[in-house]
Amino acid sequence: MNTKSVAVTGIGGFVGRHIALALLREGYDVHGTVRTLSRADEIERSIRAAGGTGQARLTFGQADLLADEGWSEAFAGVSFVMHTASPFPGRLPANEMDLIAPARDGALRVLRAARSAGVRRLVLTSSIAAVIYGEGRAPYTESDWTDPQSPLATPYYRSKTLAERAAWDYARENGLEMTVVNPGMVLGPLLGQDIGTSVAVVRNLLRGSYPALPKFSVPIVDVRDVADAHLRAMVTAGAAGERFLIAGEACSLADVAGVLRRQFPERASKLPKFVLPNWLAGLVSPFDPGLRLIVRELGRDQRISNGKARRVLGWNPRSAADAINASADSLILAGLV
């Protein structure tokens, strides 16, 4: 087993690319999994273009969350696994099992392969979606869990909660050392031209796609700090068997627009100023797929505490404004707005 070799599932995703970059910069060899190898060259170019990766090796293997093939090969000889692969939709699916099955069953498939390969530790990327929609109150901590039966629990929130619960059960029952990272809304610089659902919010604001803003807030975190947290969770002895909330201050969409207005005054005319009253947002939501995802959370206090990550991991994140501005800078540089 190579103690400097790490497998990263979902390496083509926003978070996966940044984790791979951070690992390569620290001298780890990285083996990434993708659903199709046709994407490998583009993913590697986008990661290497960020610089600082030196001579560390980056290789790829094909594996899908819905199939057993490829996972044992992906983890052969590696010391650690970063499991980032999971669906994140921009709209509600027609069948919620289209989200839940890949997330839960895929996580178990990955954990079984990791245990069979004898990896030292697996770091699972979950979400605050598995934390803040239960009986707890803000500021939420790692002891809080989303209730899958809650009226606030969308299919995506259920998928993250059920996947993390199933992963903890498997790890405890089978002696697999695991740590879980629960990020908030992930923003920050792009690696390549693919953008995730969260960065798309910044793009749409800059494009003037939103005529008005609902009263929705969410804790924000920079993707570079998410990657840093994963690396710290991988090597910190006290992180074994723990989960960590990885986000900073909770920002409303109006706050995000305000940050962009100050940093990019030339684009201010595109940025919405009108905030929808909750009753009006409720009336409009049946006709707007994005609004329908969040309509039950409008005006809700969604602050979290990141004290445990700071204390145990020594994690020190950037500000939400830095993450927002980094997203906008890279979107503009890539010609995506």
PyMOL commands that set and color helices and strands:
alter all, ss='L'
color gray80, all
select helices_A, chain A and resi 14-25+37-48+71-75+97-117+128-130+155-174+197-207+223-235+237-239+253-263+265-270+278-287+289-297+307-313+320-333
alter helices_A, ss='H'
color red, helices_A
select strands_A, chain A and resi 2-9+29-34+58-62+78-83+121-125+178-183+185-187+217-222+243-246+250-252
alter strands_A, ss='S'
color yellow, strands_A
deselect
rebuild
show_as cartoon
